[in-house]
Amino acid sequence: MNGRRGLILGVLVVALAFGGVLYWRSVSSASDVIEVSGDVRADVRVVTAPAIPTPAPDVTVGIPAATGSATAAGSATAAGSTGPAPGAASSTQKRPASGAAGMAPVVAGRIATVAVEVGDHVDAGQILVELDTTMLDLGLAQARLAAVRARAEVGSLDSGLATIADRRSQIASAKGKLSGTRSQLLVTRSQLTSTRARLVSTRAAAIKGRADLVRQISLLEQLIASGNATSTPPAPAPQQLLAGMKAKLVQLDAGIAKMTAGIAQIDTGLAKIATGLSKLSSASARIASGESALDTAARRIGDAKDVLGIMADARVLGVHAAQVGRDSAVIKAPVAGTVAFARTAGTVAMVGAPLVRIRPDGVRKIDTYLTAEQLSAVELGDSADVSIDSFPGKVFRGTVTAIGSSYRYPPNSFSTSLTHMTRAANVTITLDGDDALPYGTPADIVIHTSARG
């Protein structure tokens, strides 16, 4: 009896399961679309402040170098310190760490003019921001003056080669120029050597002072930890003294790092001077031994011309570098679009800080969220129809191009029929053809799933 009853129950279970499969297939074949809400993606391009090299000193021209990062870092409001604009997408570009190794933030320059405002439409290549170019213009003028003078020296040797038969004195003139150049290099080497010695001495004193300061900080921290550190007003509290000492330690670290960098630059300059002196010595020796013959003199003048030509070529490269730096101070729009954020003129921009944010034209991506049940019927390449209120009656065709790999709660700001306590995966629809929709616009989406089952 029990066996017969069990057999009957088994048959009923199989029948119910078979009926459920048939019902599921009929439902899935009847429902081959998924209707959801979405938003047109609001992409943002961030235009950041560039790193512009400051002009280098030229001891022969007498124009000092700019000290932009040292003077501007603490004297003006940095554009990079205000943070991103509310509601704007975050930039993927990284800024230099302002406190790394105790070094000061790197300053791109003061913002002289901002040519756009929030809401303006800009074209690719349009000028957005211009940084102050006072020092850059000075450096460019310095580089051009040095290049003209170097090329003039080469030209004087060219004319000497053309008239060597009648102007033997030009050999002596070339020899004098080489001698003058050598004297100039020797003076410069002496100045750099003296400066290096002072930097080494100052750095050693700073390192010793740092060690003493670290020791004092350690003693004060131990005293505070023991509870015996007290002070009587108006004397500063031990914690205030400790904070001041630590701030001084950061300044010492920054100064030591700058002195170390300065010593390295001087070493590089000394190496270049040594190479130049070696070349000048070789040229002078050849000219001295060939003064008795015009042919020999011509060859020696040619050698001198080569040396000066190298210097002239280097000056031309310096002009190009200065021009690139000057051009970098004019920041242009990388794409066409609408300005979503713009810095204020008169502030100082840190390298990598956002200057302008642009929402590009031609937004063609729509984001939505699907539950696990909905997502089981969707695959990459599925077609989709998109409609928005600003284009009544028009349907934009698209394709599923991205499916999220994880589930999360849709953001409260996202317009969706899902309960915001329901986990869902992000799905991206890309419009076909050249269709583009206004960014940030709510959209109704119909995904055609082809009744997969």
C-alpha positions in Angstrom: 0.0 0.0 0.0 2.8 2.4 1.0 4.7 1.5 -2.1 1.7 2.2 -4.3 1.2 5.6 -2.6 4.9 6.5 -3.1 4.7 5.6 -6.8 1.7 7.9 -7.2 3.5 10.7 -5.5 6.6 10.2 -7.7 4.5 10.4 -10.8 2.9 13.6 -9.6 6.2 15.2 -8.9 7.6 14.3 -12.3 4.4 15.7 -13.9 4.6 19.0 -12.0 8.3 19.4 -12.9 7.6 18.7 -16.6 4.7 21.2 -16.5 6.9 23.8 -14.9 9.6 23.4 -17.6 6.9 23.8 -20.3 5.5 26.9 -18.6 9.0 28.5 -18.2 9.7 27.9 -21.8 6.4 29.4 -22.9 7.0 32.5 -20.7 10.5 33.0 -21.9 9.5 32.7 -25.5 6.7 35.2 -24.9 9.0 37.7 -23.1 12.0 38.3 -25.3 12.6 41.9 -24.1 13.7 43.6 -20.9 12.5 47.1 -20.2 14.6 49.2 -17.8 15.6 52.8 -17.1 19.0 54.2 -17.5 21.1 57.4 -17.7 23.2 58.8 -20.6 26.8 58.6 -19.4 28.3 62.0 -18.4 31.9 61.5 -19.4 34.4 64.1 -18.3 37.9 65.1 -19.7 40.1 66.7 -17.2 42.7 69.3 -18.4 45.5 69.5 -15.8 48.3 72.0 -15.2 51.5 71.0 -17.1 55.0 70.7 -15.7 56.9 73.6 -17.3 60.7 73.8 -16.9 61.8 77.2 -15.6 64.6 79.1 -17.4 68.1 78.1 -16.5 70.8 80.8 -15.5 73.2 81.9 -18.2 76.4 83.4 -16.6 77.4 84.9 -20.0 74.1 86.8 -20.5 73.5 87.6 -16.8 69.8 86.8 -16.5 69.0 84.8 -13.3 66.9 81.7 -13.3 63.3 81.7 -12.1 62.5 80.3 -8.7 58.9 79.5 -9.3 58.3 76.5 -7.1 60.2 78.0 -4.1 58.4 81.3 -4.1 55.0 80.5 -5.3 54.3 77.4 -3.2 53.8 79.3 0.0 52.7 82.8 -1.2 49.5 82.1 -3.2 46.4 80.1 -3.2 47.2 76.8 -5.1 44.7 75.8 -7.7 45.3 72.2 -6.9 44.4 72.6 -3.2 40.7 73.3 -3.6 39.7 69.8 -4.6 37.5 68.6 -7.5 34.3 70.5 -8.5 31.1 69.1 -6.8 29.5 66.5 -9.0 32.3 66.2 -11.5 33.9 62.9 -12.4 37.2 62.2 -10.8 40.4 62.4 -12.9 42.5 59.3 -13.5 45.6 61.4 -13.6 47.8 61.4 -10.5 49.2 64.5 -9.0 52.7 64.7 -7.5 52.6 63.9 -3.8 52.9 67.3 -2.0 54.5 65.8 1.1 56.6 63.0 -0.3 60.1 62.9 1.2 59.5 66.4 2.8 59.6 68.2 -0.6 57.5 71.2 -1.4 54.6 70.8 -4.0 55.7 71.4 -7.6 54.1 74.6 -9.0 53.1 74.8 -12.6 52.6 78.6 -12.5 50.2 81.4 -11.7 47.0 81.3 -13.8 47.0 84.6 -15.7 43.7 84.3 -17.7 40.9 81.8 -17.9 39.1 82.1 -21.3 36.1 80.0 -20.6 33.3 79.7 -18.1 31.2 76.9 -16.8 28.5 76.1 -19.5 30.6 77.4 -22.4 31.0 75.2 -25.5 34.6 74.8 -26.7 36.1 73.3 -29.8 39.2 71.1 -29.8 42.3 73.3 -29.8 40.6 76.3 -28.4 42.5 78.2 -25.7 41.2 77.5 -22.2 43.8 78.8 -19.8 47.0 80.9 -20.0 49.6 80.7 -17.2 51.8 83.7 -16.4 54.7 83.7 -18.9 56.9 86.5 -17.4 59.8 84.2 -16.6 59.2 82.0 -19.6 59.3 85.0 -21.9 62.5 86.1 -20.2 64.1 82.7 -20.6 63.1 82.6 -24.3 64.7 86.0 -24.9 67.8 84.8 -23.1 68.0 81.6 -25.1 67.5 83.5 -28.4 70.2 86.1 -27.5 72.7 83.3 -26.7 71.9 81.5 -29.9 72.4 84.6 -32.0 75.7 85.3 -30.4 76.9 81.7 -30.8 75.8 81.6 -34.5 77.5 85.0 -35.1 80.8 83.5 -33.7 80.4 80.6 -36.1 79.7 83.1 -39.0 82.8 85.0 -38.2 84.9 81.8 -38.7 83.0 81.1 -42.0 84.0 84.5 -43.3 87.6 83.8 -42.2 87.7 80.7 -44.2 86.6 82.6 -47.3 89.3 85.3 -47.0 92.1 83.3 -45.4 94.5 84.1 -48.2 94.4 87.8 -47.4 93.6 87.7 -43.7 96.1 85.7 -41.9 95.2 87.7 -38.8 91.9 85.9 -38.6 93.8 82.9 -37.3 94.9 85.0 -34.4 91.4 86.3 -33.9 90.0 82.7 -33.8 92.8 81.8 -31.4 91.8 84.7 -29.2 88.1 83.7 -29.3 89.1 80.2 -28.2 91.2 81.7 -25.5 88.4 83.9 -24.3 86.0 81.0 -24.4 88.4 79.0 -22.3 88.8 81.8 -19.8 85.1 82.1 -19.6 84.7 78.4 -19.0 87.4 78.5 -16.3 85.7 81.4 -14.5 82.4 79.6 -14.7 84.1 76.4 -13.4 85.6 78.3 -10.5 82.2 79.8 -9.6 80.5 76.4 -9.8 83.2 74.8 -7.7 82.9 77.5 -5.0 79.1 77.2 -5.0 79.3 73.4 -4.7 81.7 73.7 -1.7 79.3 76.0 0.0 76.4 73.7 -0.7 78.2 70.7 0.6 79.2 72.5 3.8 75.7 73.9 4.3 74.2 70.5 3.7 76.5 68.9 6.2 75.5 71.4 8.8 71.9 70.9 8.0 72.2 67.1 8.3 73.9 67.6 11.7 71.2 70.0 12.7 68.6 67.5 11.6 70.1 64.8 13.7 70.1 67.1 16.7 66.4 68.0 16.0 65.4 64.3 15.7 67.1 63.6 19.0 65.2 66.6 20.6 61.9 65.4 19.2 62.5 61.9 20.5 63.3 63.3 24.0 60.2 65.5 24.0 58.0 62.7 22.8 59.3 60.5 25.7 58.7 63.3 28.1 55.1 63.8 26.9 54.5 60.1 27.0 55.7 60.0 30.7 53.2 62.7 31.6 55.9 64.9 33.1 55.8 67.5 30.3 54.1 70.6 31.6 54.2 74.3 30.8 53.1 77.5 32.4 51.2 80.0 30.2 52.0 82.0 28.2 54.7 79.5 27.4 53.7 77.1 24.6 52.5 73.6 25.6 54.9 70.6 25.0 52.6 69.4 22.3 52.8 72.7 20.5 56.6 72.6 20.8 56.6 69.1 19.4 54.5 70.1 16.4 56.8 73.1 15.7 59.9 70.9 15.9 58.3 68.4 13.5 57.4 71.2 11.1 61.0 72.4 11.3 62.2 68.8 10.5 60.0 68.8 7.3 61.6 72.1 6.3 65.1 70.7 7.0 64.4 67.6 4.9 63.1 69.8 2.0 66.2 72.0 2.2 68.6 69.0 2.3 66.8 67.5 -0.7 67.1 70.8 -2.7 70.8 71.1 -1.8 71.4 67.6 -2.9 69.7 68.3 -6.2 71.7 71.5 -6.6 75.0 69.6 -6.0 74.0 67.0 -8.7 73.2 69.8 -11.2 76.5 71.5 -10.4 78.4 68.2 -10.9 76.7 67.8 -14.3 77.7 71.3 -15.3 81.3 70.7 -14.2 81.4 67.6 -16.3 80.2 69.5 -19.4 82.7 72.3 -18.7 85.5 69.7 -18.5 84.4 68.3 -21.9 84.4 71.8 -23.4 87.8 72.7 -22.0 89.2 69.4 -23.4 87.8 70.3 -26.9 89.0 73.9 -26.7 92.5 72.7 -25.6 92.7 70.4 -28.6 91.6 73.1 -31.0 94.0 75.6 -29.6 96.9 73.2 -29.9 96.1 72.5 -33.5 95.8 76.3 -34.4 99.1 77.1 -32.6 101.0 74.4 -34.5 99.5 75.4 -37.9 100.0 79.2 -38.0 102.9 78.9 -40.4 100.8 77.5 -43.3 97.6 78.8 -44.6 96.3 75.4 -45.4 97.1 74.3 -41.9 95.5 77.4 -40.5 92.4 76.8 -42.5 92.1 73.3 -41.1 92.6 74.6 -37.6 90.0 77.3 -38.0 87.7 74.6 -39.3 88.3 72.7 -36.0 87.6 75.8 -34.0 84.4 76.3 -36.1 83.3 72.7 -35.2 83.7 73.5 -31.5 81.8 76.7 -31.7 79.3 75.0 -34.0 78.5 72.5 -31.3 78.0 75.3 -28.9 75.8 77.1 -31.4 73.7 74.0 -32.0 73.3 73.6 -28.2 72.0 77.2 -28.1 69.5 76.4 -30.8 68.3 73.4 -28.8 68.0 75.7 -25.8 65.7 78.1 -27.9 63.5 75.1 -28.9 63.3 74.0 -25.3 62.4 77.5 -24.1 59.8 77.9 -26.8 58.2 74.5 -25.9 58.0 75.7 -22.3 56.5 79.0 -23.3 53.9 77.2 -25.6 53.0 74.9 -22.7 51.8 77.8 -20.7 48.9 78.1 -23.2 46.5 75.2 -22.4 44.1 74.3 -25.1 41.0 72.1 -25.2 41.8 68.4 -26.1 38.2 67.8 -27.3 35.1 69.6 -28.2 32.5 69.8 -25.5 30.9 71.8 -22.7 32.9 73.3 -19.8 31.8 71.7 -16.5 34.4 73.3 -14.3 37.1 76.0 -14.7 39.7 77.4 -12.3 39.8 81.1 -11.3 42.4 83.5 -12.7 45.0 84.8 -10.2 45.6 81.5 -8.4 48.7 79.3 -8.5 48.3 75.9 -10.2 50.1 72.8 -8.9 51.4 70.4 -11.5 48.7 67.9 -12.3 45.9 69.9 -10.7 42.7 70.2 -12.7 42.3 73.5 -14.5 39.2 72.7 -16.6 36.8 69.9 -16.9 35.0 69.3 -20.2 32.1 67.1 -21.0 32.8 65.9 -24.5 30.3 66.2 -27.3 28.8 63.1 -28.9 28.0 61.0 -25.8 27.0 57.5 -27.1 26.9 55.4 -24.0 23.9 54.7 -21.7 24.3 52.9 -18.3 21.6 50.8 -16.6 21.3 48.2 -13.9 19.9 44.6 -14.3 19.1 42.1 -11.6 20.7 38.6 -11.7 17.4 37.2 -13.1 17.4 39.8 -15.9 21.1 39.5 -16.6 20.8 35.7 -17.1 19.0 36.5 -20.4 21.3 39.2 -21.6 24.6 38.8 -23.6 27.1 41.1 -25.2 25.9 42.1 -28.6 22.2 42.1 -27.8 20.4 44.9 -29.5 18.6 47.7 -27.6 16.2 50.5 -28.3 16.7 53.8 -26.4 14.3 56.7 -26.1 14.5 60.0 -24.1 11.9 62.7 -23.4 13.8 65.4 -25.3 13.4 63.4 -28.5 9.7 62.3 -28.3 8.8 59.5 -30.7 12.4 58.8 -31.8 14.1 55.5 -31.0 17.9 55.3 -31.0 19.4 51.9 -31.8 22.2 50.5 -29.7 24.1 47.4 -28.6 25.0 45.9 -25.2 28.8 46.5 -25.1 29.6 45.9 -21.4 28.2 43.8 -18.6 29.5 44.3 -15.0 31.0 41.3 -13.2 29.8 42.2 -9.7 26.5 43.2 -8.1 25.9 46.2 -6.0 23.1 48.5 -4.9 22.2 51.1 -7.6 23.0 54.6 -6.5 20.1 56.6 -5.1 20.7 59.3 -7.8 20.2 56.7 -10.6 16.7 56.6 -12.1 15.6 53.0 -12.1 12.4 51.0 -11.4 14.5 48.6 -9.2 14.3 48.9 -5.5 17.5 50.6 -4.5 18.0 47.8 -1.9 18.2 45.2 -4.7 21.6 44.3 -5.9 22.1 44.7 -9.6 25.0 44.7 -12.2 25.9 47.6 -14.4 25.2 47.2 -18.1 26.4 49.6 -20.8 24.6 50.3 -24.1 26.5 51.9 -26.9 24.5 53.7 -29.6 25.0 52.5 -33.2 26.1 54.9 -35.9 26.7 58.6 -35.1 23.8 59.2 -32.8 24.6 61.1 -29.6 22.4 62.1 -26.7 22.7 64.9 -24.1 24.9 63.7 -21.2 23.2 62.9 -17.9 19.7 62.5 -19.5 17.4 59.8 -18.1 16.6 57.2 -20.8 14.1 54.3 -21.3 15.8 51.1 -22.6 14.4 48.0 -24.3 16.9 45.2 -24.5 16.1 42.5 -27.0 17.2 39.1 -25.5 16.0 36.9 -28.4 14.1 34.7 -25.8 17.2 32.7 -24.7 16.5 29.6 -22.7 
